Structure formats: structure tokens, C-alpha cells
């Protein structure tokens, strides 16, 4: 058995496992597993390790990990993540529904253009992968709008570490048991 725990890497909306390529290279021989929402693949692959692991989530991947990390998770590293993204009656700091709806409309009208501009704003100037799976991307947008993992975060018993960039934040930085609500992507 390895002396280090494997890492389960969960990308954000409009990305795929290639998002983690540089990270995996920097980690060298560390055991990693890239989960995939399947935004650009025939199938999603969201199976967590069946052994103790550390979860690393980016953006939408943070929400997913907070909800699904399970008892084998020994810690989480959350990058530009949030426990809630979309605004609600009890969370006015979130992103308004109209913003996500505009993204959804762009996804339906011109997916390549919307995804390319979104990825550029996140600093990724690479071609948008094919095939574009609109239905999964739309489901991801719905999760960003409606998923509320604040209670999941409060029930989390493993250590949670947050890495956030303030540049490009869409809302004022706020803390939620140490997790910044600062959607940067």
C-alpha cells in the first residue's frame, strides 16, 4: 500500500479531466483519479475511489464533492469553489438566475462560442473539446444555480482547505465556515 492517499480530482463546469493535466504532471508519481462530468465525452465517470482518498474540487467540482465525498474522504482541497453559487431567498450574495439563464441560452444557440469565451475568462486558451454534450452542460448549469451544499459543508468531518482567487469574482467575498463564496469561474 502506498504511504500517500490517492487524489480524486473533480473539474468545474465547461472543463474535462484535461483541466488537471499540469497538476498531475507536477504531482509526479502521486496516485490520482480524474472524475469527469462528461461535458465532452460519451459518458460521465464520477466514481470516487473505494479506499481512503483526498478530494480536490474546482468550481462545480467543489459542490459535487461537498455533496458526494462520503466516509472514505480524508480531506478536501477546494479551488475557486463555493458551497452555494446561485442566489436564493436566504443567500442573496449568490449569482442571479438571469446570469445562468443567459449562459443556458448561449449554450443552446452557440455552444462553441459560449464555452470558448467562458474558458478564456478562466485563463484557458485551448480549443473546446468535442463532442459537446449540451444536456450534461445544461444539467451542470442547473446544479450551479440550485445546488446548496452549505449544510453538507457544516456536516463535513474531514479537514477542508480552500484556495481562492479574488480577481474576477462575481460576488463579494464571504465566508461560509471558511469556504469562500467567490465564484471565479
Secondary structure, DSSP 8 states (H G I E B T S, - for coil): --SS-EEEEE--TT--GGGGHHHHHHHTT--EEEEB--TTSSS-B----SS-EEEEEETHHHHHHHHH--TTEEEEEEES--SB-B-BTTBTTSB-HHHHHHHHHHHHH-HHHHHHHHHHHTT--S---SS--HHHHHHHHHHHHH-B-HHHHHH--SEEEEE---TT-SS---EETTEE-----
